Amino acid sequence: MAKKQHVYFLCSECGYRSEKWLGKCPQCGAWNSFEEQVELPKKAKSGRKEGATELIPLLTAEVPEEARYSTGIGELDHVLGGGNVVGSVTLIGGDPGIGKSTLLLQMLDSFRTKEKKVFISGEESLHQIKNRAKRLGVSEPNLYFQNMTSLEQIEHLLLKHRPGVAVIDSIQTVMSEDIDGLPGNISQLRYTTAGLVRLAKENNISLFIIGHVTKEGGLAGPKVLEHLVDTVLYFEGDNKADYRILRSVKNRYGPVNEIALFRMESKGLIPVANPSELFLNPDVDDRMGTAVVAIMEGNRPMLIEIQALVSKTQFGVPQRTASGIDHRRMNLLLAVLEKKIGKPFGFYDVFIKTAGGIRVGDPAADLGICMALLSSLEEKPLPPDAVFIGEVGLNAELRPVHQVVERIKEADKLGFKNVIVPEFRRKLNLRVKAKVRPFKKLNEILSQGNVFGAAL
């Protein structure tokens, strides 16, 4: 009599396992996300195998040095932590049409290796990929293409040719004959990704995997995938705009939250050397409600504009809208301004956005947000040559932020003459032309004469 198959359920959002179907995932809170899975039969054991039982001294153990190759794209090298590590697996996610395949095709063209470079696609044909390569000006003769979706065929292909770098586009199209279900379900994603990761590690193949995103902006099936790979990169930006942001959210070989900026042109993605200039518009005459802040993206300082619009509410409950800034952070700062500074924001609609649509999570932007709000409320512009740096506490005090020296130097490099910062706890060795002005509290800045419309 055949043994009955064991059925269980997996959350398609986070991979949580349950023995019965649940309407809501207890781990990630997603509704109707559980999918039925059939447990694979375990292979019969031929005999007891003893694993390694000897301990290895960590400090004196001999291991090979970490080998890195440049991708040939400086911004991509920066996000990866200084180049691509041999044998690493990188997962790249982003909205459809944002430029994932384009970037990796350009990377294969410039990747610094003498070994074969392989682009495996389960979504596009040879005709489509070749036309795109012509448009991008690809000239690498050692670049090869194959169209396949079977995990077993992909593994056989990579083991036969042993390329130095390979791209899989996309993991949602890859399926294994050993797993039931359609390509893209949680079991197929987990099994195929684990197989590709194991093959890349054992054969020192640098593997780049493209992953689709859900409507919420996360990788489809992702928490499972993110744990398996070494590096996770996300493409951000509106596919109708001409720039893209590549952000690292996980990196075993370098820092996280590093970003690379690209401009989408007819010949592909072009790296942007100075990201700050993209998010600043000094030629605008009306600076009311606009403040320049210095934020850190990984180890890179960036200057961006915060824009605020405050208008008399026409309804009983004032509107609160934030784009690029956390909505709860905006409400917290509005409460501080109303309670500690005495400004009546409860009678006004408030709209805040970041120039260019970049997402800002750095607390050092607090001071700039507050100054932009006050500028719009008072209908007076801020000085165009000023940069605001500082976290605002619940008592309206200015709190120090990390890497303030790098932020000040970036502002000075771009020609700003005044930098408003929290008071230093220690003396900083600054050699800049800009005037650095430290303050303890927000109301001290407002009491220093007429801040709006005049030089500080």
LOFI-896810 format. One line per 10 residues: number of its first residue (from 1); their letters; for each residue x, y, z of N, C-alpha, C. Coordinates in steps of 0.05 Angstrom, whole numbers, plus 5000, padded with zeros to 4 digits. Last residue first. Layout:
<nodes>
NUM) A) X:Y:Z:X:Y:Z:X:Y:Z  ...
</nodes>
This chain:
<nodes>
456) LAAGFVNGQS) 5438:6674:5138:5440:6666:5166:5465:6679:5179  5404:6719:5097:5428:6703:5102:5430:6698:5132  5332:6714:5091:5357:6729:5096:5380:6710:5101  5286:6684:5088:5290:6705:5068:5315:6721:5072  5282:6670:5155:5270:6667:5129:5276:6691:5111  5307:6688:5202:5319:6665:5187:5308:6664:5159  5318:6744:5233:5299:6735:5213:5312:6713:5196  5347:6725:5296:5339:6745:5276:5319:6733:5257  5345:6671:5320:5369:6685:5311:5362:6704:5289  5300:6641:5332:5304:6666:5347:5328:6682:5338
446) LIENLKKFPR) 5305:6595:5303:5284:6614:5296:5287:6641:5309  5346:6570:5330:5350:6577:5302:5329:6598:5294  5322:6561:5379:5346:6579:5377:5351:6588:5349  5283:6523:5369:5274:6551:5373:5298:6571:5373  5314:6477:5367:5302:6487:5343:5294:6516:5346  5376:6477:5403:5348:6473:5401:5337:6486:5375  5432:6483:5395:5422:6463:5413:5393:6457:5409  5472:6492:5335:5451:6500:5353:5443:6477:5371  5528:6514:5295:5515:6494:5312:5494:6506:5331  5545:6528:5231:5532:6541:5254:5517:6520:5271
436) VKAKVRLNLK) 5597:6538:5187:5582:6518:5202:5571:6530:5228  5605:6566:5126:5603:6573:5154:5585:6552:5168  5650:6538:5077:5623:6543:5087:5624:6549:5117  5701:6522:5067:5695:6550:5064:5668:6557:5076  5735:6477:5113:5715:6482:5092:5710:6513:5091  5760:6436:5149:5773:6456:5131:5755:6461:5107  5751:6415:5215:5739:6421:5189:5755:6442:5174  5753:6376:5263:5774:6388:5247:5763:6392:5219  5711:6389:5318:5715:6376:5293:5736:6391:5277  5707:6375:5387:5716:6394:5366:5722:6378:5340
426) RRFEPVIVNK) 5645:6345:5409:5675:6347:5408:5682:6365:5385  5593:6352:5404:5602:6343:5430:5633:6343:5432  5563:6407:5370:5582:6385:5371:5589:6378:5400  5495:6421:5359:5520:6428:5373:5538:6403:5376  5469:6406:5293:5468:6405:5322:5495:6412:5334  5475:6456:5239:5479:6430:5250:5473:6430:5280  5474:6488:5179:5463:6489:5205:5462:6461:5216  5517:6520:5137:5509:6493:5145:5500:6494:5174  5525:6563:5083:5517:6560:5111:5507:6532:5116  5540:6560:5029:5555:6577:5047:5549:6574:5076
416) FGLKDAEKIR) 5550:6510:4980:5533:6522:5000:5549:6536:5021  5581:6484:4940:5580:6513:4941:5561:6525:4961  5591:6430:4940:5570:6440:4922:5565:6470:4924  5627:6426:4982:5636:6420:4954:5617:6430:4934  5596:6436:5026:5616:6455:5019:5625:6451:4990  5565:6389:5027:5552:6415:5024:5572:6436:5014  5606:6352:5036:5590:6350:5012:5576:6376:5006  5624:6368:5087:5642:6370:5064:5627:6368:5038  5579:6355:5118:5587:6383:5115:5605:6387:5091  5579:6299:5113:5556:6315:5103:5564:6344:5099
406) EVVQHVPRLE) 5627:6286:5138:5623:6280:5109:5600:6295:5097  5615:6303:5190:5637:6315:5175:5633:6310:5145  5575:6269:5208:5568:6297:5202:5590:6311:5186  5569:6214:5220:5583:6223:5196:5576:6252:5188  5507:6216:5257:5532:6204:5250:5543:6215:5223  5482:6273:5294:5478:6251:5274:5506:6241:5267  5454:6301:5355:5476:6296:5336:5470:6272:5317  5392:6336:5359:5408:6314:5367:5430:6309:5346  5360:6391:5383:5374:6381:5360:5394:6360:5369  5295:6391:5414:5324:6394:5415:5337:6381:5391
396) ANLGVEGIFV) 5241:6385:5419:5251:6404:5399:5280:6410:5401  5229:6342:5449:5230:6368:5463:5241:6390:5445  5237:6300:5415:5209:6306:5422:5207:6332:5438  5289:6321:5368:5278:6305:5389:5250:6314:5396  5313:6318:5303:5297:6334:5321:5284:6316:5342  5377:6314:5274:5353:6300:5283:5339:6317:5304  5407:6351:5220:5402:6346:5249:5376:6331:5253  5421:6402:5176:5429:6375:5184:5422:6372:5213  5410:6442:5120:5402:6436:5147:5407:6407:5153  5443:6493:5084:5437:6465:5086:5431:6458:5115
386) ADPPLPKEEL) 5434:6553:5045:5436:6539:5071:5429:6510:5068  5426:6588:5004:5453:6577:5007:5457:6562:5033  5375:6608:5004:5381:6588:4983:5409:6576:4986  5339:6614:5064:5362:6622:5049:5370:6601:5029  5267:6603:5054:5292:6599:5068:5316:6608:5052  5211:6649:5046:5231:6630:5036:5255:6627:5055  5149:6650:5078:5174:6663:5075:5195:6643:5066  5101:6631:5100:5102:6642:5072:5126:6660:5068  5096:6604:5146:5101:6633:5149:5101:6647:5122  5089:6552:5123:5069:6564:5141:5071:6594:5143
376) SSLLAMCIGL) 5136:6546:5094:5111:6547:5080:5089:6559:5097  5173:6547:5137:5176:6566:5115:5149:6569:5099  5157:6504:5167:5155:6531:5178:5156:6552:5157  5170:6462:5132:5143:6466:5141:5139:6494:5152  5226:6469:5127:5209:6471:5103:5180:6476:5111  5242:6459:5179:5246:6485:5168:5229:6490:5143  5227:6404:5184:5215:6425:5202:5218:6453:5190  5262:6382:5146:5232:6379:5144:5218:6400:5160  5312:6395:5167:5304:6406:5141:5274:6404:5137  5310:6364:5214:5313:6393:5216:5304:6406:5190
366) DAAPDGVRIG) 5307:6310:5193:5286:6322:5210:5287:6352:5210  5348:6286:5168:5331:6303:5151:5310:6317:5167  5372:6251:5202:5385:6277:5198:5369:6296:5181  5347:6202:5199:5337:6221:5218:5349:6249:5215  5334:6176:5135:5355:6186:5152:5343:6206:5172  5300:6160:5096:5295:6149:5123:5316:6158:5143  5271:6177:5037:5289:6187:5058:5281:6175:5084  5268:6161:4969:5258:6155:4996:5279:6163:5016  5260:6207:4915:5277:6189:4930:5266:6185:4959  5233:6243:4883:5219:6220:4892:5236:6200:4908
356) GATKIFVDYF) 5252:6292:4865:5261:6268:4851:5248:6242:4861  5246:6319:4929:5252:6324:4901:5263:6299:4888  5196:6293:4972:5225:6296:4967:5228:6301:4937  5141:6327:5003:5152:6308:4984:5182:6314:4982  5081:6340:5040:5111:6339:5039:5120:6319:5018  5028:6379:5062:5038:6361:5040:5068:6363:5040  4975:6392:5105:5004:6391:5102:5011:6370:5081  4925:6438:5123:4932:6414:5107:4962:6415:5103  4914:6466:5189:4925:6468:5161:4929:6440:5149  4905:6467:5242:4885:6480:5225:4893:6480:5195
346) GFPKGIKKEL) 4948:6445:5267:4923:6430:5268:4901:6442:5251  4991:6479:5267:4988:6462:5244:4962:6446:5244  5006:6531:5296:4979:6518:5295:4975:6500:5270  5064:6529:5336:5053:6534:5309:5027:6518:5305  5095:6523:5382:5071:6539:5383:5059:6545:5356  5138:6491:5393:5144:6517:5379:5119:6534:5378  5116:6448:5420:5140:6461:5431:5146:6488:5418  5068:6433:5392:5069:6433:5421:5092:6450:5432  5079:6439:5337:5055:6451:5349:5057:6453:5379  5127:6413:5329:5125:6441:5321:5101:6454:5334
336) VALLLNMRRH) 5113:6361:5347:5134:6376:5361:5131:6406:5354  5074:6347:5309:5066:6349:5337:5087:6365:5353  5106:6346:5263:5084:6366:5265:5075:6369:5294  5138:6302:5275:5150:6329:5274:5129:6351:5275  5099:6261:5273:5114:6266:5298:5126:6294:5298  5082:6264:5220:5063:6270:5242:5077:6276:5268  5130:6247:5195:5119:6273:5190:5100:6282:5212  5134:6195:5213:5155:6214:5220:5144:6243:5216  5090:6172:5189:5090:6174:5218:5111:6194:5227  5105:6173:5135:5082:6189:5144:5082:6193:5174
326) DIGSATRQPV) 5171:6180:5112:5152:6164:5128:5130:6182:5139  5177:6207:5047:5183:6210:5076:5162:6194:5091  5158:6202:4996:5187:6199:5000:5196:6200:5029  5106:6242:5011:5117:6226:4990:5147:6225:4992  5049:6251:5052:5078:6251:5051:5087:6232:5028  4995:6288:5077:5005:6271:5055:5035:6274:5053  4940:6301:5112:4968:6297:5117:4978:6278:5095  4886:6348:5120:4899:6327:5105:4929:6325:5112  4844:6360:5178:4865:6368:5159:4878:6344:5146  4776:6354:5184:4801:6340:5190:4822:6348:5170
316) GFQTKSVLAQ) 4738:6390:5162:4741:6388:5191:4767:6375:5199  4765:6427:5106:4748:6407:5118:4753:6406:5148  4803:6460:5087:4775:6466:5079:4755:6447:5091  4861:6488:5118:4843:6465:5112:4815:6474:5105  4910:6527:5088:4887:6527:5106:4868:6504:5098  4972:6493:5075:4950:6510:5067:4927:6507:5086  5038:6480:5060:5019:6483:5083:4997:6502:5074  5084:6440:5031:5063:6458:5025:5042:6457:5048  5154:6428:5022:5130:6427:5039:5110:6447:5029  5209:6390:5000:5189:6410:4994:5164:6406:5011
306) IEILMPRNGE) 5277:6381:5005:5252:6374:5018:5232:6396:5012  5330:6361:4963:5311:6382:4971:5286:6369:4983  5394:6333:4982:5368:6332:4968:5350:6355:4978  5459:6309:4979:5442:6332:4985:5417:6330:4968  5492:6254:5008:5476:6264:4986:5460:6288:4996  5548:6212:5023:5531:6235:5029:5517:6245:5005  5555:6143:5030:5555:6165:5010:5537:6187:5019  5552:6096:5056:5575:6113:5063:5576:6138:5045  5484:6094:5057:5507:6078:5062:5530:6096:5071  5469:6156:5047:5460:6131:5036:5483:6112:5036
296) MIAVVATGMR) 5454:6209:5088:5474:6189:5082:5460:6165:5070  5435:6278:5072:5430:6251:5082:5453:6232:5075  5423:6343:5082:5445:6325:5075:5440:6298:5088  5374:6386:5052:5384:6370:5074:5406:6352:5063  5342:6447:5038:5362:6428:5029:5373:6413:5053  5274:6464:5032:5298:6463:5048:5316:6442:5037  5218:6503:5015:5239:6485:5005:5264:6487:5022  5181:6541:5025:5175:6514:5033:5195:6494:5023  5201:6582:4972:5184:6580:4995:5177:6550:5001  5232:6595:4930:5243:6575:4948:5226:6572:4972
286) DDVDPNLFLE) 5226:6614:4866:5208:6612:4890:5218:6589:4907  5266:6605:4827:5265:6630:4842:5249:6628:4868  5310:6552:4812:5282:6559:4818:5282:6585:4835  5362:6536:4807:5352:6557:4789:5324:6566:4794  5377:6492:4838:5382:6519:4848:5371:6542:4831  5357:6435:4852:5349:6453:4830:5352:6482:4839  5379:6369:4865:5379:6398:4872:5372:6414:4847  5386:6318:4850:5363:6323:4868:5363:6352:4877  5431:6316:4819:5406:6307:4807:5382:6315:4823  5473:6330:4852:5465:6350:4832:5438:6342:4819
276) SPNAVPILGK) 5481:6284:4882:5470:6307:4895:5459:6327:4874  5508:6245:4850:5479:6243:4855:5466:6268:4866  5554:6248:4804:5548:6264:4828:5517:6264:4833  5553:6208:4764:5577:6212:4780:5570:6227:4806  5510:6159:4744:5511:6187:4751:5533:6192:4771  5516:6112:4690:5521:6119:4718:5522:6149:4722  5464:6097:4646:5489:6112:4648:5493:6120:4678  5433:6045:4613:5436:6058:4639:5463:6071:4641  5422:6055:4542:5423:6040:4566:5425:6057:4591  5417:6090:4500:5439:6070:4498:5442:6055:4525
266) SEMRFLAIEN) 5377:6124:4515:5372:6106:4492:5393:6084:4490  5379:6123:4587:5381:6136:4561:5376:6115:4539  5371:6132:4654:5362:6115:4632:5363:6131:4606  5422:6139:4701:5403:6153:4684:5397:6136:4659  5432:6115:4767:5435:6112:4738:5415:6130:4724  5466:6107:4828:5447:6123:4813:5453:6120:4783  5468:6064:4883:5480:6073:4858:5459:6086:4842  5477:6060:4954:5461:6064:4930:5478:6071:4906  5478:6019:5013:5492:6034:4993:5474:6038:4968  5452:5986:5048:5440:6013:5044:5458:6031:5026
256) VPGYRNKVSR) 5510:5952:5075:5483:5953:5064:5474:5982:5062  5579:5936:5058:5558:5950:5073:5531:5950:5059  5598:5867:5041:5601:5896:5041:5579:5909:5057  5585:5814:5036:5613:5822:5029:5617:5852:5030  5533:5806:5044:5551:5791:5062:5580:5800:5057  5481:5848:5042:5507:5844:5029:5526:5830:5049  5418:5876:5029:5433:5855:5042:5459:5851:5027  5403:5920:5001:5389:5915:5027:5401:5892:5042  5427:5969:4959:5433:5943:4971:5419:5941:4998  5395:5999:4903:5401:6000:4932:5407:5971:4942
246) LIRYDAKNDG) 5394:6040:4850:5400:6013:4857:5410:6012:4886  5350:6083:4818:5367:6080:4842:5370:6050:4847  5346:6118:4756:5341:6094:4771:5360:6093:4795  5315:6167:4714:5336:6158:4732:5327:6134:4747  5273:6187:4684:5297:6180:4670:5320:6171:4688  5206:6159:4694:5227:6179:4698:5252:6170:4685  5175:6116:4688:5169:6138:4670:5190:6160:4672  5188:6082:4728:5197:6074:4701:5190:6095:4680  5213:6111:4786:5190:6110:4768:5200:6103:4740  5252:6073:4832:5247:6095:4814:5223:6090:4796
236) EFYLVTDVLH) 5299:6020:4846:5277:6038:4854:5275:6060:4832  5320:5954:4851:5318:5977:4833:5294:5994:4842  5357:5923:4903:5331:5932:4893:5334:5956:4874  5396:5866:4918:5395:5893:4908:5367:5899:4898  5428:5824:4962:5401:5831:4951:5402:5860:4944  5475:5771:4967:5470:5800:4963:5442:5804:4951  5473:5716:4975:5493:5732:4989:5486:5762:4989  5412:5677:4986:5433:5690:4970:5451:5707:4987  5376:5657:5024:5393:5638:5010:5416:5652:4996  5345:5698:5045:5362:5683:5063:5382:5665:5049
226) ELVKPGALGG) 5317:5714:5000:5337:5733:5011:5355:5718:5031  5280:5673:4991:5302:5677:4973:5325:5694:4985  5245:5679:5035:5259:5653:5031:5284:5658:5013  5227:5729:5024:5242:5725:5049:5257:5699:5048  5201:5725:4972:5227:5734:4977:5240:5728:5002  5159:5719:4936:5168:5696:4952:5193:5702:4967  5179:5773:4900:5159:5753:4902:5170:5728:4914  5204:5828:4936:5209:5806:4917:5188:5785:4922  5159:5884:4945:5178:5865:4954:5182:5843:4934  5118:5917:4928:5145:5926:4924:5166:5908:4934
216) EKTVHGIIFL) 5065:5902:4928:5074:5917:4951:5103:5927:4949  5061:5872:4883:5050:5898:4882:5057:5916:4906  5127:5840:4880:5099:5840:4884:5088:5869:4882  5178:5831:4830:5169:5842:4855:5138:5840:4856  5224:5780:4805:5201:5798:4802:5193:5809:4830  5295:5777:4800:5270:5769:4813:5248:5789:4809  5354:5751:4772:5333:5772:4771:5308:5761:4783  5417:5735:4796:5390:5725:4792:5370:5749:4792  5482:5721:4781:5463:5743:4785:5436:5733:4777  5540:5688:4804:5513:5685:4794:5496:5710:4801
206) SINNEKALRV) 5602:5666:4791:5588:5689:4801:5560:5690:4787  5623:5603:4809:5610:5618:4788:5596:5642:4800  5650:5562:4838:5661:5589:4837:5650:5604:4813  5625:5513:4846:5641:5516:4822:5652:5545:4817  5597:5516:4894:5615:5493:4889:5633:5497:4865  5566:5562:4887:5587:5560:4908:5607:5538:4903  5532:5548:4845:5550:5571:4842:5573:5570:4863  5504:5504:4866:5521:5501:4843:5541:5523:4840  5476:5529:4909:5495:5508:4914:5514:5504:4891  5444:5565:4879:5464:5575:4899:5485:5554:4904
196) LGATTYRLQS) 5412:5530:4850:5430:5548:4836:5452:5559:4855  5384:5504:4893:5400:5489:4874:5421:5506:4860  5357:5548:4916:5376:5533:4932:5395:5516:4914  5323:5561:4873:5344:5580:4882:5365:5566:4898  5291:5515:4869:5308:5523:4846:5330:5542:4855  5266:5515:4920:5281:5492:4911:5301:5500:4889  5239:5565:4923:5258:5557:4944:5277:5535:4934  5206:5564:4877:5226:5585:4882:5248:5577:4901  5174:5519:4886:5192:5520:4863:5214:5541:4867  5147:5535:4932:5164:5511:4933:5184:5511:4910
186) INGPLGDIDE) 5119:5582:4916:5139:5583:4937:5158:5559:4938  5116:5588:4844:5104:5584:4870:5127:5580:4891  5146:5594:4797:5139:5618:4812:5126:5613:4839  5116:5544:4756:5139:5561:4762:5130:5586:4777  5068:5500:4791:5076:5518:4769:5101:5534:4776  5078:5434:4820:5069:5462:4820:5080:5477:4796  5128:5392:4849:5101:5396:4837:5095:5426:4838  5195:5380:4833:5176:5394:4850:5150:5397:4835  5229:5358:4797:5226:5344:4822:5205:5356:4841  5235:5391:4754:5218:5368:4751:5213:5353:4777
176) SMVTQISDIV) 5234:5461:4769:5247:5435:4771:5227:5413:4767  5238:5524:4735:5223:5503:4750:5239:5477:4749  5240:5594:4726:5255:5569:4728:5238:5549:4745  5213:5642:4728:5208:5625:4705:5221:5598:4707  5232:5668:4773:5204:5660:4773:5196:5643:4749  5283:5684:4761:5280:5660:4777:5251:5651:4778  5284:5702:4690:5284:5709:4719:5279:5683:4735  5349:5703:4684:5327:5722:4680:5301:5707:4672  5412:5696:4709:5387:5682:4706:5364:5702:4706  5478:5701:4687:5454:5716:4695:5430:5698:4690
166) AVGPRHKLLL) 5546:5687:4708:5521:5680:4694:5498:5696:4705  5616:5684:4700:5593:5698:4711:5569:5690:4694  5650:5645:4681:5659:5661:4704:5636:5676:4717  5622:5579:4665:5628:5608:4660:5638:5622:4685  5622:5520:4652:5635:5533:4675:5642:5562:4669  5601:5485:4615:5616:5507:4605:5631:5522:4627  5577:5444:4647:5591:5437:4622:5610:5460:4614  5551:5470:4688:5572:5451:4694:5589:5444:4670  5513:5500:4659:5534:5514:4674:5557:5495:4682  5482:5458:4636:5495:5478:4619:5518:5491:4634
156) HEIQELSTMN) 5462:5432:4682:5479:5417:4662:5495:5436:4645  5431:5473:4704:5454:5462:4719:5473:5447:4700  5393:5479:4663:5411:5502:4670:5435:5491:4685  5368:5429:4665:5382:5437:4641:5402:5460:4646  5345:5432:4716:5364:5411:4710:5380:5417:4685  5310:5475:4712:5333:5477:4730:5354:5456:4723  5286:5501:4652:5289:5477:4668:5313:5479:4686  5285:5542:4617:5271:5546:4642:5274:5523:4661  5323:5578:4567:5314:5554:4580:5302:5560:4607  5364:5603:4520:5336:5606:4529:5327:5579:4541
146) QFYLNPESVG) 5428:5633:4523:5412:5609:4521:5384:5615:4533  5488:5665:4501:5460:5666:4508:5447:5639:4506  5552:5695:4517:5535:5675:4505:5507:5676:4516  5610:5733:4503:5583:5733:4516:5565:5713:4501  5658:5744:4480:5657:5721:4499:5631:5719:4514  5656:5791:4453:5653:5766:4437:5651:5741:4455  5624:5849:4469:5639:5827:4481:5635:5801:4466  5594:5894:4456:5615:5886:4437:5632:5862:4448  5534:5930:4457:5549:5908:4468:5569:5897:4448  5500:5974:4449:5528:5975:4440:5545:5953:4451
136) LRKARNKIQH) 5447:5973:4459:5464:5980:4481:5494:5982:4473  5427:5954:4411:5420:5981:4420:5438:5991:4442  5448:5902:4412:5456:5921:4391:5451:5949:4400  5420:5881:4456:5449:5883:4457:5460:5902:4436  5368:5881:4435:5374:5899:4458:5404:5902:4460  5373:5843:4395:5366:5870:4388:5372:5890:4411  5385:5798:4428:5405:5808:4409:5399:5837:4400  5337:5792:4456:5361:5798:4471:5382:5809:4452  5300:5780:4414:5296:5803:4432:5322:5811:4446  5323:5733:4393:5318:5756:4376:5316:5781:4393
126) LSEEGSIFVK) 5321:5697:4436:5347:5706:4425:5344:5731:4408  5267:5719:4480:5280:5702:4459:5307:5713:4451  5253:5722:4550:5257:5734:4524:5272:5716:4505  5247:5688:4595:5226:5707:4588:5228:5718:4560  5289:5661:4612:5265:5645:4609:5242:5663:4600  5358:5665:4596:5332:5678:4598:5309:5659:4595  5423:5673:4613:5402:5652:4610:5375:5666:4615  5484:5691:4592:5458:5703:4598:5436:5683:4592  5551:5684:4611:5527:5671:4601:5502:5686:4610  5618:5687:4593:5596:5701:4606:5570:5692:4594
116) KEKTRFSDLM) 5680:5652:4605:5655:5657:4590:5635:5672:4607  5738:5689:4629:5721:5665:4626:5695:5673:4611  5763:5735:4640:5770:5722:4614:5753:5697:4609  5731:5792:4668:5739:5764:4670:5745:5753:4642  5700:5843:4684:5729:5838:4681:5737:5809:4687  5644:5861:4646:5654:5846:4669:5683:5838:4664  5619:5887:4604:5642:5900:4615:5655:5884:4638  5576:5854:4589:5593:5865:4568:5619:5876:4579  5551:5845:4637:5564:5823:4624:5583:5833:4603  5529:5897:4645:5549:5887:4663:5565:5864:4651
106) QLLLTSKGIG) 5490:5900:4605:5513:5918:4604:5536:5908:4622  5457:5861:4627:5469:5856:4600:5493:5875:4596  5443:5885:4674:5459:5860:4675:5471:5853:4648  5413:5929:4655:5437:5933:4671:5455:5908:4671  5371:5903:4628:5389:5921:4614:5415:5925:4629  5345:5875:4668:5358:5860:4647:5378:5878:4632  5327:5921:4698:5343:5900:4710:5358:5885:4689  5293:5965:4685:5320:5964:4675:5338:5942:4686  5239:5967:4692:5255:5988:4705:5284:5987:4697  5204:5930:4673:5211:5951:4655:5229:5972:4667
96) PDGGILTVSG) 5173:5914:4735:5177:5908:4707:5184:5932:4690  5211:5933:4794:5187:5933:4778:5193:5925:4749  5260:5888:4824:5250:5914:4815:5225:5911:4798  5320:5855:4847:5291:5858:4844:5283:5886:4835  5372:5810:4845:5364:5837:4837:5334:5838:4832  5418:5774:4882:5390:5775:4874:5383:5804:4869  5478:5740:4874:5466:5766:4878:5437:5765:4866  5527:5699:4901:5501:5699:4887:5486:5725:4894  5598:5687:4888:5575:5699:4903:5550:5698:4887  5642:5671:4861:5625:5650:4873:5602:5661:4888
86) VVNGGGLVHD) 5680:5728:4875:5678:5703:4859:5662:5682:4874  5647:5789:4886:5662:5767:4898:5658:5741:4881  5651:5849:4850:5636:5824:4854:5655:5802:4865  5665:5912:4883:5668:5892:4862:5653:5867:4869  5655:5942:4928:5682:5943:4916:5686:5923:4894  5603:5932:4943:5623:5933:4964:5652:5933:4953  5561:5937:4908:5569:5910:4915:5591:5909:4937  5560:5991:4900:5538:5979:4915:5546:5951:4924  5608:5998:4870:5605:6012:4896:5583:5999:4912  5597:5969:4824:5619:5960:4842:5616:5972:4869
76) LEGIGTSYRA) 5558:6003:4803:5551:5976:4811:5572:5964:4830  5590:6048:4791:5568:6050:4810:5559:6023:4820  5626:6026:4752:5636:6037:4778:5614:6038:4799  5627:5970:4716:5609:5993:4721:5615:6003:4750  5660:5928:4717:5665:5947:4695:5646:5971:4697  5659:5895:4759:5638:5891:4739:5642:5909:4715  5720:5868:4782:5704:5891:4776:5683:5884:4755  5724:5814:4827:5727:5824:4800:5710:5848:4797  5758:5787:4884:5737:5805:4873:5744:5812:4844  5769:5737:4932:5775:5747:4905:5752:5763:4894
66) EEPVEATLLP) 5793:5730:4995:5769:5737:4980:5777:5750:4953  5841:5678:5004:5833:5706:5005:5809:5711:4987  5827:5614:5035:5836:5631:5012:5826:5659:5015  5847:5600:5102:5826:5603:5082:5836:5620:5059  5868:5566:5158:5877:5577:5133:5854:5577:5112  5859:5583:5227:5850:5568:5203:5859:5582:5178  5868:5611:5272:5892:5600:5257:5884:5584:5232  5818:5626:5291:5839:5647:5286:5862:5637:5270  5789:5577:5296:5780:5598:5278:5803:5617:5271  5804:5509:5291:5811:5534:5306:5806:5558:5287
56) ILETAGEKRG) 5754:5463:5283:5774:5478:5269:5779:5504:5284  5741:5397:5308:5737:5426:5309:5760:5440:5295  5717:5338:5276:5739:5353:5286:5733:5383:5286  5677:5312:5251:5675:5313:5280:5698:5329:5292  5637:5310:5194:5662:5319:5206:5659:5323:5236  5591:5253:5198:5601:5279:5188:5627:5286:5201  5580:5187:5179:5590:5205:5200:5600:5231:5187  5523:5155:5158:5547:5170:5150:5555:5189:5171  5492:5093:5155:5497:5117:5172:5523:5129:5163  5461:5077:5093:5478:5071:5116:5484:5096:5131
46) SKAKKPLEVQ) 5426:5093:5056:5442:5069:5050:5459:5060:5073  5360:5114:5067:5388:5117:5075:5403:5091:5070  5316:5135:5016:5324:5115:5036:5354:5117:5042  5294:5202:5012:5308:5179:5001:5317:5160:5023  5228:5224:5028:5257:5223:5035:5270:5198:5023  5182:5255:4986:5190:5231:5000:5220:5232:5005  5162:5323:4997:5176:5304:4981:5184:5279:4997  5098:5347:5014:5125:5341:5023:5137:5319:5006  5063:5393:4978:5065:5365:4983:5094:5359:4990  5025:5452:4996:5049:5439:4987:5049:5410:4994
36) EEFSNWAGCQ) 4982:5507:4986:4984:5479:4993:5010:5467:4980  4994:5571:5012:4991:5554:4989:4997:5525:4997  4970:5631:5042:4980:5603:5045:4974:5586:5021  4950:5681:5039:4976:5677:5027:4986:5649:5029  4906:5709:5063:4902:5691:5040:4928:5685:5025  4944:5765:5087:4919:5750:5085:4918:5733:5060  5003:5772:5128:4990:5773:5102:4964:5755:5102  5032:5772:5175:5007:5785:5175:4992:5786:5149  5079:5745:5184:5081:5770:5169:5055:5785:5167  5062:5704:5222:5089:5715:5222:5091:5742:5208
26) PCKGLWKESR) 5011:5684:5215:5018:5695:5242:5046:5708:5242  4971:5700:5159:4998:5689:5168:5005:5701:5195  4904:5683:5157:4923:5704:5161:4949:5692:5171  4878:5634:5147:4870:5658:5132:4891:5680:5134  4912:5572:5139:4905:5595:5156:4898:5619:5139  4912:5502:5136:4909:5527:5122:4900:5548:5142  4962:5466:5175:4935:5470:5165:4933:5498:5152  5015:5468:5188:5004:5442:5181:4975:5444:5171  5056:5519:5160:5034:5511:5178:5023:5484:5169  5112:5562:5154:5099:5536:5149:5078:5530:5170
16) YGCESCLFYV) 5129:5622:5119:5120:5609:5144:5105:5583:5138  5145:5651:5075:5154:5624:5077:5146:5610:5103  5126:5702:5064:5149:5700:5082:5159:5672:5086  5087:5697:5022:5101:5723:5027:5126:5719:5044  5064:5648:5020:5078:5657:4996:5093:5683:5000  5067:5602:5071:5060:5629:5065:5077:5639:5041  5048:5534:5060:5070:5554:5063:5059:5581:5056  5024:5473:5088:5018:5499:5075:5041:5519:5081  5024:5402:5072:5027:5425:5090:5023:5450:5074  5015:5332:5068:5008:5359:5057:5011:5380:5079
6) HQKKAM) 5045:5272:5052:5041:5292:5073:5037:5319:5061  5015:5217:5020:5032:5240:5018:5025:5260:5040  5013:5150:5044:4999:5175:5039:5017:5198:5040  5046:5097:5012:5045:5115:5035:5032:5141:5027  5012:5043:4982:5029:5067:4979:5024:5085:5003  5017:4976:5000:5000:5000:5000:5018:5025:5000
</nodes>
